[in-house]
Amino acid sequence: MRKGFGLIMAIAFIVLVATIGALALSFSTQTSKQTGDVYLRAQAELLARSSTEYALLALSAHNITATSNCINTLNVAHNNDLFAITMTMQYIGNGLPSGCNVLGNGADSIDTVDSNVTILIDTVVETSAGVEPIRIHRRTLQKL
């Protein structure tokens, strides 16, 4: 009877060690997946910032009154299409060309000349490369 009890204890010990080993392996793989997702999220946040600056640069180089149209959207693919970046511009002001995305119905009047031609930029960065899909949205209000 003593040998049988020792055999049962040995089997229980092996099962306990195997369970602890499986948990350690599970936690280590989960940590590596989370590290990759954290890296992709940080990169997406930085891309949202720089894409907003890129949109501002494109808008500052574009003369609305000379061309009679506005830049309404910009689409950028980054890092071999790993990140899809979409920037949508909505304009606030009076006397804008008909091709502009005017925020609201266009009937809102802005009384001062200084606040005319203000732009609302919505930047969206998306990727599905990680374990969880990542979508970062950044909204910026800028006076041109």
N, C-alpha and C positions, 0 to 999 in steps of 0.2 A: 504494500500500500504506500510506503514511503517513496518508492521509485515512481509510481504513478502520479503522486502529488508533485514531485519534482519536475516531471515531464509537463504537466499542466502549467506550472509556474514558468517554465522555459518558453512554452508556446505563448503565454500571456505577455511575457517580456518581449518576445520577438514582435508580436502584434503591436505593442506599445511603441517600440522603436520605429517600426514601419510607419505608424500613424504620425509620429513626430517628424519623420523624414518627409512624408508626403505633404504635411503642412508647411514645412520649411521650403520645399520646392514650389509649392503653390504661391507662397508669399513672395518668393524671389522673382518668379515670372510676372506676378501682378505688379511688383515694383518697377520692373523694367518697362512694362507697357505704360504705366503711369508716367515714367520719366520721359518716354517718347511723346506722349500727349502733352505734357507740360512744355516741352521744347517746341512742339508745333504751335501751341497756343501762344507762347511768348513771341514766336516768329510772326504769327498772324496779327498780334497786337502792334508789333513794330511796322508791319506792312500797312496796316490801317493808318497809322500816323503818317508814314512817308507817302502813301497814296493820296492822302488829303493834301499834303504839301504839293504833290505833283499836279493835282487838280487845280490848286490855286495858281501854280505856275502857268498852266495851260490857259486858265481864265485871264490872267494878267497879260498874256501875250495876244489874246484875242480881243479885237475891237468890235464891240457889239453894234455900234452905230454905223461903222463903215461897211460891215458885211451884212447887216440887216438880219442876222440870225444869232442864235445863242448856242453854246455848248451845253447840251442837256444831259448827256451821259458819256462816260468814259469806261471802257472795259479793258482790263489788263490781265494777262496770264503771267504768272511768275514761277520760276524754277521748273521749267518743262511741264507746265500746266498743273503743278502740284497745288497752287493757290489760284483761285479765280477771284478777281477783284473787280467790283462794280461800283462806280461813283455816279450818283445821280444828283444833279443840280436843280434847285428850284429858286426862282428869282423873286425878289420882293421889290416893288417900285412902280413908278409911273412912266409911261412913254416907252415901254419895252417893245421890241419887235414882236410880231405875231408868232414867230417860231419858238418863243421862249416858254419854258415850263414856269408859269407864274403861280406862286403859292396862293391858294385860295381861288376866288373867282375873278381876281383882277380888279374888282371894284373898290378894294381897300385903298384909300389914298394915304400917301406919306407926305406930310406937310413940309418937311424940310428937304432942301436939296442935298444936304450932307448924308441923309439916310437913304437916298434913292440908290437903286441897283445894289441891294444887299443880297447875298447868296447863301442859301442853306444847302450844305453838301452832306449827303448821306453816303458813307463809305461802308461797303460790306465786303468782308474777306471770308471766303469759304474754302474748306478742304475736307475731304473724307479719307485722308491718308492714314490717320491714326485709328485706334480702336473705336473711339467715339468721333462722329463728325464734329468739326469745329466751325463755328460761325461767329465772327466778330462784327459788330455794328458800331460805327462812330459817326456822330452828327456834329457838324461844325457850322457856325454862323459867321459869315465873313463879309465885310464891306469891301467892295472893289473901288 
